[in-house]
Amino acid sequence: MLHLNLFIFACGHHRAAWRHPDSTVERLGDISYYEELAQLAERGKFDAVFFADGASVDTVADGPRWFLEPLTAMSAMSRATRHIGLISTVSSTFYTPFHTARLMASLDHISHGRMGWNVVTSMFDAEARNHGYDAMPEHAWRYARAEEFVDAVIALWDSWTDDALLHDRGGDYAHPDRVRAIDHHGEHFRVDGPLTVPRMPQGHPVLFQAGASDQGRDLAARRAEAIYAVAYDMAAAQAYYRDIKRRVREAGRHDPVPIMPGLVTYVGSTEAEAQAKQRELDVLLPADASLRQLSTFTAQDCSQWELDAPVPKLPPMHEFKGPQGRYGTILRIIETEQPTVRQLLGRLAAGGGHCTMVGTPEQIADRMETWFRNEAADGFNLMPPSLPGSIEDFVDHVVPVLQRRGLFRTEYDASTLRGHLGLSRPDLKSS
């Protein structure tokens, strides 16, 4: 069946969502807002909710991006839900393996086995300068560090066996020979271990990754248990899907490794109603804010670009040093649609170039099913343009169509995120 995650982001993924009269902008510091979103996704039987994260602030006038720290928020959200998975981004460039392993293990215990970790290497120099770097370290260094980081975290999670705890009030709390140091000495880290947290319900929280570059795809194929993707259209999604599945096989793995492209949906009782919902948000976005967003995506100064002129020529992919998935999508939109600058800004306003589906519940379900049945996606990371309205539309109207077609669960049949995703538990018995 399809896998569905809710990607929670501020008032919604449309950059003007916060400007709408009905937006939730005043509630972004209220944990009950996020608890209610998780409960809504759980009502829709989603696999998980997901938070991205960033370590710098853009032009604050353009609207909200980050507010509550995701792991802190998920601790509360886990107590407000029973079934839905909880996935948070943690940067391997800015955190340490011990810190990450401890946080994730603690949250897996708190949630009774529902945590996932989205491994990122981070993107921007402004983030790096908040963590002691003069600029973002170069790409190859970040990915080499990320791979060692993941290895060290997994070793820490494995430093307690499943049966290490004794709870013998007249003897030992735990078997001393079943809690081990890991003695990791690598290029980037020294980590003695063991972890201070006993083995967790899932064995390991689920590892997510979103590799777009060649090095990122290799890391995803070797380490990720589920993958987020950027796909502007089905052809791009199929190319990425087939490449990743090939790399997974070549890495000698037999895990399912579900791939979930981002998906923006506008749902209406008619196609015209759905298009009206899209326009209602598009007209709220000032051009200067859109151009600043485009400058971030392309690492170009776009502030003086003429809105009704063709998009100026951009550097080819191999010369671009920033996040390649989003940049590649922008190049594909330009090549396919040959838009004016204004038209490109409209395409990027919600989701930044991820696939956008606008229409009735049946039309959207048709396209999702087509992707699912034709090696483009194992599911979707839903990016609602406005919250909570867009995800309410999806849960109330699209999910029932998918359920009637036998494409999505009607009830939860597992209690862990691994169970929702069809992943096995990495058991570690005593030795």
N, C-alpha and C positions, 0 to 999 in steps of 0.2 A: 504494500500500500504506500501511498504518498506519505512523506514526512513534512510537517509544517512547523516552523518556528515563527514566533512574533519577535521582530527586531524593534525593541523599544528605544525611541529617540525623541527626547524633549516633547514638543507638542505634535510631533509627526515629522515625516521625512521631507515634506515640502518646506522649502526655506521660508515661505510666507505663512505657514500654518499658524504661527503664534500671533499673527496680525488679525486673524479672523475674529469677529465679535464673540464667537462661541468657543474660543480656544481655551486651553487649560493652563495658560502661561503663569497664572498666579499660583498654581498648585505644584510647580516643579520641585519645590523643597519639601513637599508634604508626602511622607512615605505612603500614606493611604492611597495616593494617586497610583503609584506603582503596584501596590498590592491589588488594587481593583483591576488594573490592566492584566496582571498575572491571573487573577480569578476569571476574567473574561476569556482569556486564551485557554484556560483550563476548562471552562464551559464548552469551548469549541473542540476540546480533546486534542489540543496541540501537543506536539512532542516537548516543546520548551519555549521559554522566553529568553531573549538574548540582549545583552548590553555590549555595545562598543565602548571605547574609552579613549580619552585624549589627555595629554599632559601640558597643553597650552591653550590660551584663549585667543580667538580671532577678534576681529573688530566687533566689539560688544554691541554696537548699535544695530548690527545685522540680524540679531536674534539669538536665542539660547542654543547652546550646544551641550555642554556638560553641566551638571549640577551635583547631585549626590554621587559619592564614590560607589561604583557598582557592587563591589563585594559586600560593603556595609549594607547597601540597600537589599541585596539578595538574602542576607541573613534574616531580615524582617519578612521579605516576601516568601521565604520558605515556610515561615510560621503561619502565613495566611493562606497557604495552599496545601494540597495533599498529594497530587499526582504529577504535576507538570515539572519538567526539567528546568534548570536554571544555569545559564551559560554566561560567563563573563570573560571579557578580554583582559589579559595580563601581558605586559610587554617583557619580552626576554632581554631587551636592551636596557631597561631601567630597573627591573626588579632583580632579586637574587634567587637562586634555586631553593634555598632553605626557606626563605620568606614565603615564596609562592607555594611550595609543597605544604607548608604548615597551614596557610590560609585555606587552600583548596581542600585539604584533608579535614579541617575543622568544619567547613561548610558542608562537606559530604556527610559528615556525622549529623550535623544539625538538621539537614534536609532528608535524612534517612536514604541517601543514595541517589540524589537527583542533580549533582553538580557536573558542569562541563567547563573546560578551560579553552578559550580561543587564544591560541599562541600567535602573537604578532611581534614584529621587529621594530615597529613604530616608523614614523615617516619624516617628521619635519624638524628643521634646525631649532625652531622655537621650543619644541618639546625637549630636545637635547640640552638646551641651555638651562632648562629647569632641573636638570639632573646631573650637572657638573661637567658636561661636554661643551666644547666651543662650537661644535656643529655636529650634525648627525654622522656617526661613523659610516664608512663606506659600506656598500651593499654586501659584498662578499664577507666582510668581517662580521656584520650583523647576523648573517645566516649561519656562519660557522659557530658563532656564539649561541645562536638559538638552538642548534642541534645539540651542542654540549649541554646547554641549559635543560633541555627536555630529558636528556639521558640522566642528568643528575637528579632532577625532580622525580623521575620514575624510580631511580635507585632508592631515593629517600622513602617513597611510598611503599617500596618493597622491603624496607629495613625492619619491619615488624611482620612476622608470619600471621596467618589468619588465627592460629590457635595460641598466640603468645601469651594472652592474658589468662591468669589463673584465678585471681580474686580470692586467694586462699588466706583468710584472715588469721589462720594459725601458722602461715608459712610465707610463701612468696607472692607478690602482686603479679609478677609475670615471669615466664621462663627466661632466665638470663641468656641462654644459648639460642633463643628464638627472636632476639632483638639485637641487630648487628650494626656496627659501624659500616659505612660504605667506602670510606677512604678514597674519595674521588680527588685526583690530582690531574687537572687538565690544563689546556692552554689558557682558558678564561677563568676557571674557578677551582678553588680548593674547598671541598665540603667533606668533613669527617663523618657526620651523622652519628648515631641514627636520628631519625625524626622524633620529635617530642610527642607526636600524635600517633596512637595505635592505628593499625590497618583499618581502612574505612569500608563502608558497606559495599561500594562498587569495586573494591580492590584499587582501582584508579578512577578518578573523575574522567569523563570522556574528553579526549583531545580533539579540538577543532582547529582547522587552519585554513587560510585563504591564500594559497600560493598562486601568483600570477606570472612572475618571472620564471625563467627556466630553473634557477636555483630554488625558488620558492615552490615550484611544482615538484621538484625532486624531494624536498623536505616533506611536503604534504604526502607524497606517495610512500615515503619510508615511515613516517611517524603519525600522521593524522588518522583519526578513526572516523571523522566526518569532515566534510569540506564545504566552506562557503565559496561562492563564485560570483563573478560579475559577468553578465551576458546580456548584451543589448538585444539580440534576436536569437531565434532557434538555431540558425547555422553556427553562430559563435558559440552557443551553449553546447551543441553537439561536438564541435571541434575540441573544446576544452574537456568535456566529459570523456570522450574517447581517448584523448591523450593521457588524462589522469588515470583512467582505468588500466591503460597499457602500462604506465609506469608502476602502478600498484602490483600488477602481475609480475613485471620484471624485477620488482623488489622481493619477490618470493612470498608475497602475502596472499592470504585467501579470505581476508575480512571483506565484508560488504562495502565499507567506506562510502556511505551515501553522500552524494553531491547535491547541494542545495543552492541554486542561484538566487540572488535577490529578486524580489517581485513587488512592484508597486501596482495597486489595484484601485480603480474608481468604479464602484458598483452602483447601478441604478436599475429601476424597474424597466426602463427602456434605455437604449443606447444614447438617445438625446439627453436623458436625465443624467446619465453617468458623465457625458461630455460637459454638461453644465456644472457638475461638481468640480471637474478639473479646471474649467475656466474661472470658477469662483475663487480658487486659490491662486491661479496664475496672475490674475489682474492685481493681486495684492502685493506682488513682489517688485520692489523698485529696481530699475535697471542698474543702478550703481552697485547695489548689493549683489546682483546676479553676476556682474562683471568681476567683482572681487572674488566670488566663489570660483568663477572660471579661471581667474589668475592662480588660485590655489591649486586647481586640478591640473593646470598646464605648465606651471612654473614660468609663466609669461606675464608681463604687464599688459593686461587687457583693458585697462581703464579708458583708453582713448579709441578703442575700436568702434567703428561706425555700426550702429545697430542694424541698419537695413542694407548693409554691404555684405558680400560673401565673407566667410571666415578666412582671415589671413592664413597663409601657409604655416604649418606647425612643424617642428623638427620631427624626423622619423623616430620610431620607437627606440631604436638602438642608441640614439643620442640622449634619450630622456632619462634623468637620474632619479625621478620621484616615483611614487606608487604607480606601477605599470599597468595594473588591471584597469583602473579608471581611465588612465590616459589612452590605453588601447581602445577602450570603448568610445571615447570621444573621437579618435581618428576614424573609427568604423562608422560612426554617425555621419561625420563629414563626408567620407568617401561614398556612403550609400545614399544620403539624402541631399548632399550639397546645399546645406541650409545657409540662410543669412545668419548673422550673429544673433539677432533677436530670436530666430527660430531655434537655434542651438540652445540658447538660454532657457527657452521653454521646455526643451527636452530634458535639460539637466535640473530643472527646478525641484523635482521630486525624485530622490533616489540617485541623482548624479549619473544617469546613463544606464542604470539597471533596467531590465525589461519592464515595460508599463503596459498593463492591460486595462482597457476602458470598455465597459459594456454591461450587459445584463448578467445575472448569476450564471445562466446557462452558457453564454458566450465565453465568459471567463473560465468556467469549468471545462469547456471544450478545448480551449487553448492549453490549459494546464495538463489536461489528459494527453493532448498531442505531444507535448514536451516529454511527459512521463513515459509514454509508450514508444518513443523514438530516440532514445539514448541522448536526451538533452538534460534530464534532471531526474533525481530520485525523490525530489520534493522541493520546497521553496522556503526561503527565508523572507517572510512577508515584511514589507517596509511600508506601512500605512502612511499615506500622505498627510493625514490628520489623525490625531488621537484624542479621545477614543473613537470618534465617529466612523472612521474608515474601517477599523478592525471590527466594530460592531456590525457594520454592513456585511463584512466578509463572514463572520461567525454566524450571523442570523440568516444569510441568504445563499452564500456560495458553499459553505460547509455541508448543508443538507443535500445539495445537488451532488457533491462528491460522495457523500455517504450513500445516497440512493444508487449511485453507479458502482458501489463496492470498491471505491478508490481510497476511502479514508475510514478510520475506525469510528464506531458509534459509542464504544466504551473503552476505557483503559483496561488492558489485560496484563499490565506489568506495573511494578511499583518503583522502578528505577529508570533513569534516563537511558542507561544501557539497554534495558528491556524495551523501551519505546522505540529505540533505533535498531533493534535486532542484533545488538552486539553482545558478544560473550564477555563474561567477567574474567579478568586476568587473575586467576586464583594463584595464590602462593601458599603452599602448605608448609608444614614444618619439615625440617631436614635433620 
